[in-house]
């Protein structure tokens, strides 16, 4: 299923959108469910040979400016603390890619 269903627009319920996006990302990264293919995001930072990352699924998600943009929009609503906590994983496991996607 295309990821743009999750990322193209803000839903009427920010809490519901965040929960759904969080579940989709966690399922994708764990390999449990790849229904939403974050590897096919339109805008994406390519893997850098000089920056290691053990889990390519993390790169699919966290090197996408689209994913970060919708999370930041959700953080501006009632989801700030949830989004902030959710970003702990990429800040610990692939901070360079997170920064590149923000640039």
TORTOR-314710 format. One record per atom (N, C-alpha, C, CB): atom name; z negated, x, y negated; residue in one letter. Coordinates in pm, 1 decimal, always signed. Glycine has a CB too. Layout:
# TORTOR-314710
("CA", (Z, X, Y), "A") ...
# end
This chain:
# TORTOR-314710
("N", (+0.0, +85.0, +117.7), "X") ("CA", (+0.0, +0.0, +0.0), "X") ("C", (+0.0, +89.6, -124.0), "X") ("CB", (-122.9, -96.7, +0.2), "X") ("N", (+78.1, +53.9, -224.3), "X") ("CA", (+82.8, +137.2, -344.6), "X") ("C", (-51.4, +139.1, -417.2), "X") ("CB", (+192.0, +87.5, -438.9), "X") ("N", (-85.6, +255.7, -467.9), "X") ("CA", (-211.1, +273.7, -540.4), "X") ("C", (-206.7, +204.0, -674.5), "X") ("CB", (-241.3, +421.5, -559.5), "X") ("N", (-87.9, +179.4, -727.7), "X") ("CA", (-79.3, +118.4, -860.7), "X") ("C", (-144.9, -19.1, -866.5), "X") ("CB", (+65.7, +106.9, -902.9), "X") ("N", (-166.4, -83.4, -752.2), "X") ("CA", (-239.8, -210.2, -749.3), "X") ("C", (-381.3, -187.8, -802.8), "X") ("CB", (-244.2, -269.1, -604.7), "X") ("N", (-436.6, -71.9, -773.5), "X") ("CA", (-571.7, -38.6, -818.2), "X") ("C", (-575.0, +19.6, -958.9), "X") ("CB", (-634.6, +58.9, -722.4), "X") ("N", (-467.4, +87.6, -997.7), "X") ("CA", (-472.9, +169.7, -1116.7), "X") ("C", (-395.9, +118.0, -1237.4), "X") ("CB", (-424.1, +301.6, -1083.9), "X") ("N", (-307.6, +23.7, -1219.9), "X") ("CA", (-220.7, -18.5, -1329.6), "X") ("C", (-289.1, -100.5, -1437.4), "X") ("CB", (-108.4, -96.6, -1275.3), "X") ("N", (-390.8, -171.7, -1402.4), "X") ("CA", (-451.7, -259.4, -1502.3), "X") ("C", (-601.0, -272.3, -1480.7), "X") ("CB", (-387.1, -396.7, -1499.2), "X") ("N", (-667.3, -314.4, -1585.1), "X") ("CA", (-810.0, -338.9, -1578.9), "X") ("C", (-831.4, -479.7, -1525.8), "X") ("CB", (-876.9, -320.1, -1718.2), "X") ("N", (-921.5, -494.5, -1430.1), "X") ("CA", (-950.5, -625.2, -1372.3), "X") ("C", (-1047.8, -700.8, -1462.4), "X") ("CB", (-1008.6, -610.5, -1229.5), "X") ("N", (-1058.9, -830.2, -1440.8), "X") ("CA", (-1152.0, -912.9, -1517.9), "X") ("C", (-1297.2, -873.6, -1489.2), "X") ("CB", (-1130.2, -1061.8, -1485.9), "X") ("N", (-1324.9, -826.0, -1368.8), "X") ("CA", (-1459.6, -783.4, -1331.7), "X") ("C", (-1461.2, -631.6, -1311.3), "X") ("CB", (-1507.4, -856.9, -1202.8), "X") ("N", (-1511.0, -555.6, -1408.9), "X") ("CA", (-1516.9, -410.0, -1393.8), "X") ("C", (-1600.5, -366.7, -1273.3), "X") ("CB", (-1573.4, -347.4, -1519.8), "X") ("N", (-1709.3, -437.3, -1246.2), "X") ("CA", (-1794.8, -403.1, -1131.6), "X") ("C", (-1717.3, -416.5, -1000.2), "X") ("CB", (-1920.3, -493.7, -1128.7), "X") ("N", (-1645.0, -524.0, -986.8), "X") ("CA", (-1566.3, -546.5, -866.0), "X") ("C", (-1456.7, -441.9, -852.7), "X") ("CB", (-1505.6, -686.9, -866.8), "X") ("N", (-1389.0, -410.9, -961.3), "X") ("CA", (-1282.9, -310.2, -956.8), "X") ("C", (-1339.9, -173.5, -920.4), "X") ("CB", (-1209.6, -302.9, -1091.8), "X") ("N", (-1453.2, -137.8, -979.6), "X") ("CA", (-1514.0, -8.9, -946.5), "X") ("C", (-1552.8, -3.8, -798.9), "X") ("CB", (-1637.4, +16.9, -1034.9), "X") ("N", (-1618.6, -106.8, -750.7), "X") ("CA", (-1660.7, -108.6, -609.9), "X") ("C", (-1541.2, -97.4, -515.3), "X") ("CB", (-1739.0, -237.0, -579.6), "X") ("N", (-1435.0, -168.0, -547.9), "X") ("CA", (-1315.7, -163.7, -464.0), "X") ("C", (-1251.6, -24.8, -467.8), "X") ("CB", (-1214.4, -270.4, -509.2), "X") ("N", (-1239.3, +31.0, -587.8), "X") ("CA", (-1180.2, +163.9, -603.2), "X") ("C", (-1266.0, +270.0, -534.5), "X") ("CB", (-1162.9, +198.0, -752.1), "X") ("N", (-1395.7, +260.2, -549.0), "X") ("CA", (-1486.6, +354.4, -484.8), "X") ("C", (-1470.3, +349.3, -332.2), "X") ("CB", (-1632.6, +323.7, -524.6), "X") ("N", (-1464.4, +230.1, -277.9), "X") ("CA", (-1446.1, +216.4, -132.9), "X") ("C", (-1310.5, +272.2, -88.4), "X") ("CB", (-1458.2, +68.6, -91.4), "X") ("N", (-1206.1, +242.4, -163.8), "X") ("CA", (-1072.2, +292.4, -129.0), "X") ("C", (-1068.9, +445.5, -131.7), "X") ("CB", (-966.2, +235.3, -226.3), "X") ("N", (-1129.9, +505.4, -232.8), "X") ("CA", (-1131.8, +651.9, -243.8), "X") ("C", (-1214.7, +712.8, -131.5), "X") ("CB", (-1188.0, +695.6, -380.9), "X") ("N", (-1334.7, +661.1, -108.8), "X") ("CA", (-1419.3, +714.8, -2.1), "X") ("C", (-1353.3, +703.1, +134.8), "X") ("CB", (-1553.2, +643.1, -0.6), "X") ("N", (-1286.9, +592.0, +160.0), "X") ("CA", (-1218.2, +573.1, +288.4), "X") ("C", (-1101.3, +669.9, +302.7), "X") ("CB", (-1168.3, +428.3, +301.9), "X") ("N", (-1028.7, +692.7, +195.1), "X") ("CA", (-914.8, +784.7, +197.7), "X") ("C", (-961.4, +928.3, +220.9), "X") ("CB", (-835.3, +775.4, +66.3), "X") ("N", (-1062.8, +971.4, +146.1), "X") ("CA", (-1111.5, +1109.1, +156.1), "X") ("C", (-1171.5, +1136.6, +293.5), "X") ("CB", (-1215.3, +1136.9, +47.2), "X") ("N", (-1241.5, +1039.7, +349.2), "X") ("CA", (-1302.9, +1058.9, +481.6), "X") ("C", (-1200.1, +1050.6, +594.4), "X") ("CB", (-1412.4, +954.6, +504.3), "X") ("N", (-1081.5, +999.4, +565.5), "X") ("CA", (-979.4, +983.5, +668.5), "X") ("C", (-994.6, +854.9, +747.0), "X") ("CB", (-983.1, +1099.8, +762.5), "X") ("N", (-1093.2, +776.2, +709.4), "X") ("CA", (-1123.8, +650.7, +778.4), "X") ("C", (-1012.9, +547.2, +761.5), "X") ("CB", (-1255.2, +593.9, +727.1), "X") ("N", (-957.8, +539.2, +641.7), "X") ("CA", (-854.8, +439.6, +612.3), "X") ("C", (-766.9, +490.8, +499.4), "X") ("CB", (-918.1, +302.4, +575.0), "X") ("N", (-638.9, +497.3, +523.8), "X") ("CA", (-546.8, +546.7, +421.5), "X") ("C", (-451.6, +435.9, +377.4), "X") ("CB", (-467.1, +667.7, +474.1), "X") ("N", (-503.3, +312.5, +372.1), "X") ("CA", (-422.5, +199.6, +327.8), "X") ("C", (-366.6, +226.0, +188.5), "X") ("CB", (-505.4, +69.9, +328.8), "X") ("N", (-452.0, +273.3, +99.1), "X") ("CA", (-407.1, +311.1, -34.5), "X") ("C", (-380.1, +460.6, -32.7), "X") ("CB", (-512.8, +273.3, -144.5), "X") ("N", (-254.3, +498.4, -48.4), "X") ("CA", (-213.9, +638.0, -37.1), "X") ("C", (-220.9, +706.7, -172.8), "X") ("CB", (-72.2, +648.7, +20.8), "X") ("N", (-332.7, +773.8, -199.1), "X") ("CA", (-350.9, +842.8, -325.9), "X") ("C", (-260.3, +965.1, -337.0), "X") ("CB", (-496.1, +883.9, -342.5), "X") ("N", (-204.9, +1009.5, -226.8), "X") ("CA", (-111.0, +1121.6, -229.3), "X") ("C", (+19.4, +1086.7, -297.2), "X") ("CB", (-83.3, +1169.0, -89.7), "X") ("N", (+45.0, +958.6, -319.3), "X") ("CA", (+169.8, +915.1, -381.7), "X") ("C", (+150.9, +865.3, -524.1), "X") ("CB", (+233.0, +806.9, -299.2), "X") ("N", (+42.9, +907.1, -589.6), "X") ("CA", (+24.6, +872.3, -730.7), "X") ("C", (+139.5, +932.1, -810.6), "X") ("CB", (-113.5, +923.2, -784.7), "X") ("N", (+185.5, +860.0, -910.2), "X") ("CA", (+300.9, +903.8, -988.2), "X") ("C", (+275.4, +1036.0, -1060.7), "X") ("CB", (+338.5, +796.9, -1088.7), "X") ("N", (+161.0, +1045.1, -1125.3), "X") ("CA", (+125.9, +1168.3, -1197.0), "X") ("C", (+22.9, +1241.2, -1113.4), "X") ("CB", (+71.1, +1138.7, -1342.0), "X") ("N", (+47.5, +1369.2, -1091.4), "X") ("CA", (-43.8, +1442.5, -1005.9), "X") ("C", (-32.1, +1591.6, -1034.8), "X") ("CB", (-15.3, +1413.1, -857.5), "X") ("N", (-144.0, +1660.2, -1032.2), "X") ("CA", (-146.5, +1804.3, -1045.8), "X") ("C", (-118.7, +1862.3, -907.8), "X") ("CB", (-283.6, +1854.9, -1103.9), "X") ("N", (-23.9, +1952.1, -895.6), "X") ("CA", (+6.5, +2012.4, -766.3), "X") ("C", (-100.7, +2109.5, -723.0), "X") ("CB", (+139.7, +2082.6, -771.0), "X") ("N", (-107.3, +2136.6, -593.0), "X") ("CA", (-206.4, +2230.7, -541.5), "X") ("C", (-174.8, +2369.8, -593.9), "X") ("CB", (-209.3, +2229.6, -386.4), "X") ("N", (-277.4, +2436.1, -641.9), "X") ("CA", (-265.1, +2570.5, -695.8), "X") ("C", (-304.9, +2670.2, -587.1), "X") ("CB", (-353.1, +2588.3, -823.5), "X") ("N", (-218.3, +2767.7, -560.2), "X") ("CA", (-246.3, +2862.0, -451.7), "X") ("C", (-369.5, +2948.4, -479.3), "X") ("CB", (-125.9, +2951.1, -428.7), "X") ("N", (-401.9, +2969.1, -605.4), "X") ("CA", (-517.2, +3052.8, -638.1), "X") ("C", (-648.4, +2974.3, -648.6), "X") ("CB", (-491.8, +3124.9, -767.8), "X") ("N", (-642.9, +2841.4, -628.4), "X") ("CA", (-763.1, +2757.9, -631.1), "X") ("C", (-778.7, +2692.7, -494.4), "X") ("CB", (-755.4, +2649.6, -744.8), "X") ("N", (-875.3, +2738.0, -417.0), "X") ("CA", (-891.4, +2683.1, -281.6), "X") ("C", (-952.9, +2542.7, -282.5), "X") ("CB", (-978.2, +2776.6, -197.8), "X") ("N", (-915.6, +2465.9, -181.3), "X") ("CA", (-978.0, +2335.6, -156.9), "X") ("C", (-961.9, +2306.3, -8.3), "X") ("CB", (-913.6, +2221.0, -246.3), "X") ("N", (-1073.3, +2279.1, +56.6), "X") ("CA", (-1072.8, +2260.4, +201.2), "X") ("C", (-1018.5, +2125.3, +245.6), "X") ("CB", (-1210.8, +2277.4, +253.8), "X") ("N", (-1027.6, +2024.6, +160.5), "X") ("CA", (-987.5, +1889.5, +198.8), "X") ("C", (-871.1, +1842.3, +112.3), "X") ("CB", (-1106.3, +1792.2, +186.6), "X") ("N", (-748.7, +1841.6, +165.8), "X") ("CA", (-633.3, +1798.1, +87.2), "X") ("C", (-645.3, +1654.2, +35.1), "X") ("CB", (-508.5, +1810.7, +170.5), "X") ("N", (-719.8, +1570.1, +104.8), "X") ("CA", (-737.8, +1431.9, +58.3), "X") ("C", (-814.3, +1428.8, -73.6), "X") ("CB", (-811.9, +1348.2, +164.4), "X") ("N", (-908.6, +1521.7, -91.5), "X") ("CA", (-978.5, +1532.2, -220.2), "X") ("C", (-879.7, +1560.8, -332.3), "X") ("CB", (-1086.3, +1642.4, -215.0), "X") ("N", (-784.7, +1648.3, -303.6), "X") ("CA", (-683.7, +1682.0, -405.1), "X") ("C", (-595.4, +1562.8, -436.8), "X") ("CB", (-597.4, +1799.3, -358.1), "X") ("N", (-559.8, +1486.4, -335.4), "X") ("CA", (-476.1, +1368.0, -358.2), "X") ("C", (-541.3, +1274.5, -459.3), "X") ("CB", (-450.6, +1293.1, -225.8), "X") ("N", (-671.8, +1258.6, -448.0), "X") ("CA", (-743.2, +1165.9, -535.8), "X") ("C", (-775.8, +1229.3, -669.3), "X") ("CB", (-870.7, +1117.8, -469.4), "X") ("N", (-844.0, +1342.9, -666.5), "X") ("CA", (-904.1, +1397.3, -788.5), "X") ("C", (-811.4, +1484.3, -871.5), "X") ("CB", (-1023.9, +1476.1, -753.1), "X") ("N", (-688.7, +1504.9, -827.4), "X") ("CA", (-592.5, +1574.1, -912.5), "X") ("C", (-496.6, +1473.4, -977.1), "X") ("CB", (-513.6, +1679.2, -830.9), "X") ("N", (-536.5, +1347.9, -974.0), "X") ("CA", (-454.9, +1241.3, -1032.1), "X") ("C", (-514.1, +1193.4, -1164.5), "X") ("CB", (-442.6, +1123.7, -934.0), "X") ("N", (-445.4, +1217.1, -1275.1), "X") ("CA", (-492.8, +1165.5, -1404.1), "X") ("C", (-506.0, +1013.4, -1405.9), "X") ("CB", (-398.7, +1209.0, -1514.4), "X") ("N", (-425.2, +943.7, -1325.3), "X") ("CA", (-431.5, +797.2, -1320.3), "X") ("C", (-566.3, +748.6, -1267.1), "X") ("CB", (-318.1, +742.3, -1232.8), "X") ("N", (-615.7, +814.5, -1163.5), "X") ("CA", (-744.9, +776.7, -1105.8), "X") ("C", (-854.6, +798.2, -1209.1), "X") ("CB", (-774.5, +858.2, -976.7), "X") ("N", (-851.3, +913.2, -1274.3), "X") ("CA", (-954.0, +943.3, -1374.3), "X") ("C", (-946.1, +848.5, -1493.1), "X") ("CB", (-940.4, +1087.4, -1422.3), "X") ("N", (-826.0, +812.9, -1533.9), "X") ("CA", (-810.3, +723.0, -1647.8), "X") ("C", (-875.9, +587.5, -1620.9), "X") ("CB", (-661.9, +704.1, -1680.4), "X") ("N", (-851.3, +529.2, -1504.5), "X") ("CA", (-910.7, +398.1, -1477.1), "X") ("C", (-1062.4, +410.2, -1460.8), "X") ("CB", (-848.1, +335.8, -1350.3), "X") ("N", (-1109.9, +520.6, -1401.7), "X") ("CA", (-1254.6, +539.7, -1390.2), "X") ("C", (-1319.2, +551.6, -1528.1), "X") ("CB", (-1285.8, +664.7, -1306.2), "X") ("N", (-1254.6, +622.1, -1619.6), "X") ("CA", (-1309.5, +634.5, -1755.2), "X") ("C", (-1306.4, +500.9, -1828.5), "X") ("CB", (-1231.6, +739.8, -1835.1), "X") ("N", (-1203.7, +421.6, -1804.8), "X") ("CA", (-1199.8, +288.1, -1865.0), "X") ("C", (-1314.5, +202.0, -1809.7), "X") ("CB", (-1062.3, +219.7, -1838.0), "X") ("N", (-1339.4, +213.5, -1681.3), "X") ("CA", (-1449.5, +138.7, -1620.4), "X") ("C", (-1584.9, +188.6, -1671.7), "X") ("CB", (-1443.6, +150.2, -1467.0), "X") ("N", (-1594.8, +318.2, -1698.9), "X") ("CA", (-1719.5, +374.2, -1752.5), "X") ("C", (-1748.8, +321.0, -1892.6), "X") ("CB", (-1712.3, +527.4, -1755.3), "X") ("N", (-1646.2, +283.9, -1966.4), "X") ("CA", (-1665.3, +228.9, -2099.8), "X") ("C", (-1716.2, +85.2, -2095.4), "X") ("CB", (-1535.5, +235.1, -2177.6), "X") ("N", (-1712.5, +26.2, -1977.5), "X") ("CA", (-1766.1, -109.7, -1963.0), "X") ("C", (-1908.0, -99.3, -1909.1), "X") ("CB", (-1676.2, -197.3, -1868.4), "X") ("N", (-1940.7, -179.8, -1814.9), "X") ("CA", (-2076.7, -182.8, -1760.3), "X") ("C", (-2097.8, -85.3, -1644.5), "X") ("CB", (-2109.4, -322.4, -1714.1), "X") ("N", (-2000.8, -1.3, -1615.0), "X") ("CA", (-2006.4, +83.1, -1495.4), "X") ("C", (-2035.0, +230.5, -1523.9), "X") ("CB", (-1877.3, +72.2, -1421.3), "X") ("N", (-2083.2, +263.6, -1642.3), "X") ("CA", (-2098.5, +404.9, -1677.9), "X") ("C", (-2178.2, +484.1, -1574.4), "X") ("CB", (-2165.8, +416.7, -1812.6), "X") ("N", (-2296.7, +439.4, -1541.9), "X") ("CA", (-2382.2, +518.2, -1451.5), "X") ("C", (-2321.8, +529.2, -1311.6), "X") ("CB", (-2521.7, +455.5, -1442.7), "X") ("N", (-2255.8, +424.3, -1266.0), "X") ("CA", (-2190.8, +429.6, -1134.0), "X") ("C", (-2075.5, +529.6, -1133.9), "X") ("CB", (-2139.3, +289.8, -1093.4), "X") ("N", (-1993.6, +526.1, -1238.6), "X") ("CA", (-1881.2, +619.8, -1248.2), "X") ("C", (-1933.2, +762.8, -1258.2), "X") ("CB", (-1791.8, +586.2, -1370.2), "X") ("N", (-2033.7, +783.4, -1341.3), "X") ("CA", (-2091.1, +917.8, -1358.9), "X") ("C", (-2141.4, +972.3, -1225.8), "X") ("CB", (-2206.4, +915.0, -1462.1), "X") ("N", (-2210.8, +892.6, -1150.6), "X") ("CA", (-2261.8, +934.0, -1020.3), "X") ("C", (-2147.0, +958.4, -921.9), "X") ("CB", (-2358.2, +827.9, -964.6), "X") ("N", (-2046.0, +874.6, -925.8), "X") ("CA", (-1931.7, +886.4, -835.0), "X") ("C", (-1854.4, +1016.8, -858.9), "X") ("CB", (-1837.8, +765.8, -852.1), "X") ("N", (-1853.8, +1065.3, -982.0), "X") ("CA", (-1781.7, +1188.8, -1014.4), "X") ("C", (-1857.1, +1314.8, -970.7), "X") ("CB", (-1755.3, +1195.1, -1163.5), "X") ("N", (-1977.8, +1301.0, -920.1), "X") ("CA", (-2052.7, +1417.3, -871.8), "X") ("C", (-1980.3, +1488.1, -757.4), "X") ("CB", (-2192.0, +1374.8, -826.4), "X") ("N", (-1922.4, +1412.7, -665.5), "X") ("CA", (-1853.8, +1473.3, -550.8), "X") ("C", (-1738.6, +1563.8, -594.9), "X") ("CB", (-1801.0, +1364.1, -457.3), "X") ("N", (-1644.1, +1517.0, -675.7), "X") ("CA", (-1536.4, +1608.4, -714.7), "X") ("C", (-1585.3, +1722.8, -804.4), "X") ("CB", (-1426.9, +1531.1, -786.1), "X") ("N", (-1690.5, +1700.1, -881.5), "X") ("CA", (-1743.3, +1808.4, -964.8), "X") ("C", (-1802.7, +1919.5, -879.2), "X") ("CB", (-1849.2, +1754.7, -1061.8), "X") ("N", (-1850.1, +1886.3, -760.5), "X") ("CA", (-1906.9, +1986.3, -671.1), "X") ("C", (-1802.8, +2046.9, -577.9), "X") ("CB", (-2018.1, +1925.3, -590.0), "X") ("N", (-1705.2, +1967.2, -533.5), "X") ("CA", (-1613.6, +2012.9, -429.7), "X") ("C", (-1478.3, +2062.8, -481.1), "X") ("CB", (-1590.9, +1902.8, -333.6), "X") ("N", (-1433.7, +2013.1, -592.8), "X") ("CA", (-1303.9, +2058.2, -645.0), "X") ("C", (-1302.3, +2051.1, -798.5), "X") ("CB", (-1188.6, +1972.1, -585.9), "X") ("N", (-1396.4, +2118.7, -864.5), "X") ("CA", (-1407.8, +2106.7, -1010.3), "X") ("C", (-1284.8, +2155.8, -1085.7), "X") ("CB", (-1527.6, +2182.8, -1057.7), "X") ("N", (-1218.0, +2258.1, -1033.0), "X") ("CA", (-1100.2, +2310.0, -1102.3), "X") ("C", (-989.4, +2205.2, -1110.4), "X") ("CB", (-1048.4, +2435.3, -1031.8), "X") ("N", (-969.2, +2132.2, -1001.9), "X") ("CA", (-865.0, +2029.7, -1000.6), "X") ("C", (-902.1, +1912.6, -1090.6), "X") ("CB", (-840.3, +1980.4, -858.0), "X") ("N", (-1029.1, +1880.4, -1093.9), "X") ("CA", (-1076.4, +1774.2, -1181.7), "X") ("C", (-1048.3, +1812.4, -1327.8), "X") ("CB", (-1228.4, +1747.8, -1159.5), "X") ("N", (-1077.1, +1936.4, -1363.1), "X") ("CA", (-1050.6, +1982.4, -1500.0), "X") ("C", (-901.0, +1986.2, -1530.7), "X") ("CB", (-1111.3, +2121.2, -1521.7), "X") ("N", (-820.5, +2029.3, -1434.8), "X") ("CA", (-675.9, +2030.7, -1455.9), "X") ("C", (-621.3, +1889.0, -1478.4), "X") ("CB", (-605.6, +2095.8, -1336.0), "X") ("N", (-673.2, +1794.4, -1403.9), "X") ("CA", (-627.9, +1655.2, -1420.1), "X") ("C", (-670.7, +1599.1, -1554.6), "X") ("CB", (-683.0, +1566.9, -1307.1), "X") ("N", (-781.4, +1646.5, -1608.1), "X") ("CA", (-829.4, +1600.2, -1738.5), "X") ("C", (-751.5, +1663.5, -1854.4), "X") ("CB", (-978.1, +1631.2, -1753.3), "X") ("N", (-691.1, +1777.5, -1828.6), "X") ("CA", (-621.9, +1852.0, -1936.5), "X") ("C", (-495.1, +1784.5, -1983.5), "X") ("CB", (-588.4, +1991.5, -1890.0), "X") 
# end
